[in-house]
Amino acid sequence: MDALLVVNAGSSSLKFQLFGITDGGLGRQIKGQIGGIGTRPRLQAKGTDGAVLVDRNYETDDVRDLPAAIAAARDWLLTLEGFTLRAVGHRVVHGGPDYAAPVLINAQVLERLASYQDLAPLHQPNNLAPIRQAMAINPDVPQVACFDTAFHHGHPEEVNCYAMPRSYYDDGVRRYGFHGLSYEYIAERLREVAPKVAQGRVIVAHLGSGASMCALKDGHSIETTMGFTALDGLPMGTRPGQLDPGVVLYLILQRGMNAQAVSDLLYHEAGLKGLSGISNDMRDLLASDDPHAKLAIDHFIYRCGLNAGMLAAALGGVDAFVFTAGVGENSAPIRARIAAGLAWLGAELDTAANDAAATLISTPASRVALYVVPTDEELMIARHTLALLRTRQA
């Protein structure tokens, strides 16, 4: 069977999925990951029927970094029979001002993407590492980059610009937005789940370790909470969200922190982790009776409400609100508290439906429909990769 491999590489995990190519499109065959890179490495993969295909622990020194994880995953994938790899699709967080659509990767494209590493230091280097290895090992297999920023291309200049001299905008200092692959999938999925709603004004909340919101109008991005980097907007697991830039100046000028120390603080030690002093995981915070855990949750809920109001203003009203990603899909208490903050917009939660994680979790009387829609960034990447592959073959 002809197949596509989708790779989503992070700092501590490598996620991968294998899709079979059929006349009807794509069929997911394998879903796996290597987690705990550098601490407790573990390779896991399941088939379409949920059957465990591999569950293997490694010594820390055997999978200490991402390149080692890539090699381990590749070694296992090579043991599979019946698949002919036709292309590899990669999630790349930042496409900069140049890339508004998926692109076939060559040396020039790779060099250009590497120049954006300072814009997404938590993600971009890890996204590019498997691409480099794959190009070196299998140079004849097409590699496709799919960007988290691409879905937000096309915003008017007054939406994307900062109030700074024009030369900075021309050099790429502008608002890009992220989680675009997730939002693109939700926009398409809504046309199946609620076709009429999908044509209207929708706020999608991608709530996970990374968190943001996006305003959709007829399935197109109108506004989003993230900006120049993935630090902006909502508070996240280890990132602060919206922050007065004067705080950064204070840290440098008054606290004597250098750029690397500030970067480490904002990307790794802030957010829910920093505010709570306990964990970056919402599940841990919900289970804790520590008042600092409560503060972190309260802050997260409050900022979600503020940002929803901003996006409602951008849309000129709201017809629906969609929860997605790890926290959005799985935490009924967080959904309930955010929904309560949307009451001024006319949102009314169906508590039983919310507790059951139903697709529609608002009451019939609610003026704003509330939905829970699981995201699938990997499927979105596979679709883009197949489309580009077929265009190339035509």
C-alpha positions in Angstrom: 0.0 0.0 0.0 1.2 3.5 -0.9 1.6 5.5 2.3 2.3 9.0 3.8 4.1 9.6 7.0 3.2 12.6 9.1 5.8 13.8 11.7 5.1 16.3 14.5 8.3 16.8 16.4 8.6 18.6 19.8 11.3 19.1 22.4 10.3 16.0 24.5 8.2 14.0 22.1 8.1 12.8 18.5 4.6 12.1 17.2 4.0 10.2 14.0 1.1 8.8 12.0 1.1 6.6 8.9 -1.7 7.1 6.4 -2.5 4.7 3.5 -3.3 6.3 0.2 -6.4 4.9 -1.5 -8.6 5.9 -4.4 -11.0 7.4 -1.8 -8.2 9.5 -0.2 -6.5 8.7 3.1 -6.9 6.0 5.7 -5.1 6.2 9.1 -3.1 3.0 9.6 -0.8 3.7 12.5 -0.6 6.3 15.3 2.5 6.5 17.5 5.0 8.6 19.4 8.2 8.5 21.4 7.7 10.4 24.6 10.0 11.2 27.5 12.9 12.0 25.3 16.0 12.4 27.5 14.2 11.3 30.6 12.1 8.1 30.3 12.0 7.3 26.5 9.1 5.2 25.4 8.0 4.2 21.9 4.3 3.4 21.5 2.2 2.8 18.5 -1.3 1.5 17.8 -3.1 0.3 14.6 -6.5 1.5 13.3 -8.3 -1.0 15.5 -6.6 0.2 18.6 -4.3 -2.9 18.8 -0.9 -2.2 20.3 1.8 -2.6 17.7 4.8 -1.6 19.9 5.3 -0.5 23.5 9.0 -0.3 24.1 11.0 1.5 26.9 14.6 2.7 26.2 17.4 3.6 28.4 17.8 7.3 28.8 21.2 7.4 27.1 19.8 5.5 24.1 17.3 8.2 23.3 18.7 11.3 24.9 17.7 13.8 22.2 15.4 14.3 19.3 17.8 12.9 16.6 18.1 9.7 18.6 14.3 9.6 18.9 13.9 10.0 15.1 16.4 7.2 14.5 14.5 4.9 16.9 11.2 5.6 15.3 12.6 5.1 11.8 14.2 1.8 12.9 10.8 0.5 14.0 8.9 1.9 11.0 11.4 0.0 8.7 10.2 -3.3 10.3 6.7 -2.7 8.9 5.7 -4.6 5.8 3.2 -3.8 3.1 3.8 0.0 3.0 5.6 2.0 0.3 6.4 5.5 1.6 5.6 8.1 -1.0 6.0 11.3 1.0 6.5 12.7 4.5 4.5 15.6 5.8 5.9 17.7 8.6 4.3 20.2 11.0 6.4 23.4 10.9 5.3 26.1 13.4 6.5 29.2 11.6 6.3 29.9 7.9 7.2 33.6 8.3 5.9 36.1 5.8 6.9 33.9 2.8 4.8 30.8 3.1 1.0 31.0 2.9 0.6 27.3 1.9 2.3 23.9 2.3 5.5 23.7 0.3 7.8 21.0 -1.1 11.1 21.2 0.8 14.5 21.6 -0.8 17.7 23.0 0.5 16.7 26.6 -0.2 13.4 26.3 1.6 15.0 24.6 4.6 17.5 27.4 4.9 14.7 30.0 4.8 12.7 28.1 7.4 15.8 28.0 9.7 16.0 31.8 9.6 12.7 31.8 11.5 14.0 29.9 14.4 14.3 33.0 16.7 10.6 33.5 16.1 9.6 30.1 17.5 12.6 28.8 19.5 10.5 26.3 21.4 9.3 24.6 18.2 11.1 25.5 14.9 14.5 23.8 15.6 12.6 20.6 16.6 10.3 20.8 13.6 13.3 21.1 11.2 15.4 18.3 12.7 13.5 15.4 11.3 13.3 17.1 7.9 17.1 17.3 7.7 17.5 13.7 8.7 14.8 12.5 6.3 16.3 14.4 3.4 19.7 12.9 4.2 18.5 9.3 4.5 15.8 9.3 1.8 16.6 12.1 -0.6 14.2 10.7 -3.2 11.1 10.8 -0.9 9.3 14.2 -1.1 9.3 16.2 2.2 6.4 18.6 2.7 6.2 21.4 5.2 2.8 22.4 6.6 2.7 25.6 8.6 0.9 26.7 11.7 1.0 30.3 10.5 -0.4 29.7 7.0 -4.1 29.6 7.9 -3.8 33.2 9.2 -2.3 34.6 6.1 -4.5 37.2 4.4 -5.4 39.3 7.4 -5.6 43.0 6.5 -2.5 45.0 7.3 -4.2 46.9 10.1 -4.8 43.5 11.8 -1.3 42.2 11.3 0.8 45.3 12.0 2.2 46.7 15.3 2.3 50.4 15.9 6.0 50.7 15.0 7.9 52.2 12.1 7.1 50.7 8.7 10.6 49.3 8.3 10.0 46.7 11.0 6.9 45.4 9.4 8.8 45.1 6.1 11.4 43.1 7.9 8.8 40.7 9.2 7.9 42.1 12.6 4.2 41.5 12.4 1.4 39.4 13.8 1.4 35.9 12.4 -0.8 33.7 14.6 -0.3 30.0 15.2 -2.2 26.7 15.7 -3.4 27.2 12.1 -3.4 23.5 11.2 -5.8 22.9 14.1 -8.0 25.8 13.2 -8.1 24.8 9.6 -9.2 21.3 10.5 -11.9 22.6 12.9 -13.2 24.9 10.1 -13.5 22.0 7.8 -15.0 19.7 10.4 -17.6 22.3 11.4 -19.0 22.1 7.9 -19.8 18.5 8.6 -20.9 18.9 12.3 -22.9 22.1 11.9 -23.0 23.5 8.3 -25.0 26.5 9.0 -22.9 27.5 12.1 -19.7 27.0 10.0 -20.8 29.8 7.7 -21.2 32.2 10.6 -19.1 33.9 13.3 -17.2 31.3 15.4 -14.6 31.5 18.1 -12.4 28.4 18.4 -10.5 27.9 21.6 -7.4 25.6 21.1 -6.7 24.9 24.7 -3.7 22.7 25.6 -0.2 23.1 26.8 -0.1 25.7 24.1 -3.3 27.8 24.0 -4.8 30.3 21.7 -8.2 31.4 20.2 -9.2 32.2 16.7 -12.1 34.1 15.2 -13.6 32.4 12.1 -16.0 34.0 9.7 -17.3 31.5 7.1 -14.4 29.2 7.9 -11.7 31.9 7.4 -9.4 33.3 10.0 -10.3 36.9 10.9 -8.3 37.4 14.1 -6.3 35.3 16.6 -4.7 35.8 20.0 -1.1 34.9 19.1 1.1 37.3 17.3 4.7 37.7 16.3 5.6 34.6 18.4 3.8 31.8 20.2 4.2 33.7 23.5 1.3 36.1 23.0 -2.4 35.8 24.0 -3.6 33.3 26.5 -1.5 32.0 29.4 -0.2 28.5 28.6 1.5 25.6 30.3 4.9 27.4 30.5 4.4 30.6 28.5 2.8 33.8 30.0 0.6 34.9 27.2 0.0 38.6 26.8 2.8 40.5 28.5 3.7 44.2 28.7 7.0 44.5 26.8 8.1 46.8 29.6 8.4 43.7 31.8 11.1 42.4 29.4 12.9 45.7 29.6 12.7 45.6 33.4 14.1 42.1 33.5 17.1 43.1 31.4 17.8 46.6 32.7 16.9 46.2 36.4 17.3 42.5 37.1 20.4 42.1 34.9 19.0 39.1 32.9 20.5 38.5 29.5 18.5 37.6 26.4 18.9 33.8 26.9 17.7 34.0 30.5 14.6 36.0 29.6 13.9 33.6 26.8 14.2 30.6 29.1 11.9 32.3 31.6 9.2 33.2 29.1 9.2 29.9 27.2 9.9 27.4 30.0 9.2 28.8 33.4 6.2 31.1 33.1 2.5 30.4 32.4 0.6 28.0 34.6 3.8 26.4 35.8 5.3 29.7 36.9 2.1 31.1 38.5 1.2 28.0 40.4 4.8 26.9 41.3 3.4 23.4 40.9 2.9 22.2 37.4 2.2 23.2 33.8 -0.5 20.4 33.5 -4.1 21.6 34.0 -5.0 18.1 35.4 -2.5 18.5 38.2 -3.8 22.0 39.0 -7.4 20.9 39.1 -6.5 18.1 41.5 -4.5 20.3 43.9 -5.9 22.2 46.9 -2.9 24.6 46.9 -4.2 28.2 46.6 -1.5 28.9 44.0 -3.0 26.2 41.7 -6.4 27.9 42.1 -4.8 31.3 41.2 -3.3 29.8 38.0 -6.6 28.3 37.0 -8.5 31.5 37.8 -6.1 33.6 35.8 -6.4 31.2 32.8 -10.2 31.4 32.9 -10.2 35.2 33.3 -7.8 35.7 30.3 -9.9 33.3 28.2 -12.9 35.4 28.9 -11.1 38.7 28.0 -9.8 37.3 24.8 -13.2 35.9 23.8 -14.5 39.4 24.2 -11.8 40.8 21.9 -12.6 38.2 19.2 -16.3 38.8 19.5 -15.6 42.4 18.8 -13.5 41.5 15.8 -16.4 39.4 14.5 -19.2 41.8 15.3 -20.9 39.1 17.4 -20.7 35.4 18.0 -22.8 32.5 16.7 -20.8 29.6 18.2 -17.9 28.8 20.5 -15.8 25.7 19.9 -13.6 23.9 22.5 -10.7 21.8 21.1 -7.2 20.4 21.9 -6.2 18.6 25.1 -7.8 20.8 27.8 -10.7 21.9 25.6 -11.6 18.4 24.6 -11.1 16.7 28.0 -11.7 19.1 30.9 -15.4 19.5 31.6 -14.7 21.8 34.6 -12.6 24.2 32.5 -15.2 24.3 29.7 -18.0 25.0 32.3 -16.1 27.9 33.8 -15.2 29.5 30.4 -18.8 29.0 29.3 -20.0 30.8 32.4 -17.9 33.8 31.4 -19.6 33.8 28.0 -23.1 34.3 29.5 -23.0 38.0 28.6 -22.9 36.9 25.0 -25.9 34.6 25.5 -24.1 31.3 26.0 -26.0 28.8 28.2 -24.3 25.5 29.1 -26.0 22.1 29.2 -24.3 20.7 32.2 -25.2 17.1 31.5 -24.0 17.3 27.9 -20.8 19.0 29.0 -20.1 16.3 31.6 -20.6 13.7 28.9 -18.3 15.5 26.4 -21.1 15.6 23.8 -20.5 17.5 20.6 -23.1 20.1 21.3 -22.9 21.2 24.9 -25.2 24.3 24.9 -28.9 24.3 25.7 -31.6 24.8 23.0 -32.2 28.3 24.4 -28.5 29.4 24.2 -27.9 32.2 21.8 -24.3 31.1 21.3 -24.0 27.4 20.4 -21.2 25.7 22.3 -19.4 22.7 20.8 -16.6 20.3 21.6 -14.8 19.2 18.4 -11.6 17.1 18.6 -8.9 18.5 16.5 -6.7 16.4 14.1 -3.6 18.3 13.0 -2.0 15.2 11.6 -4.9 14.5 9.3 -4.7 18.0 8.1 -1.0 17.6 7.3 -1.7 14.3 5.5 -4.3 16.0 3.3 -2.0 18.8 2.4 0.8 16.4 1.7 -1.3 14.2 -0.6 -2.6 17.2 -2.5 0.9 18.5 -3.1 2.1 15.1 -4.1 -0.7 14.7 -6.6 -0.1 18.1 -8.0 3.6 17.2 -8.4 2.7 14.0 -10.2 0.2 15.6 -12.5 
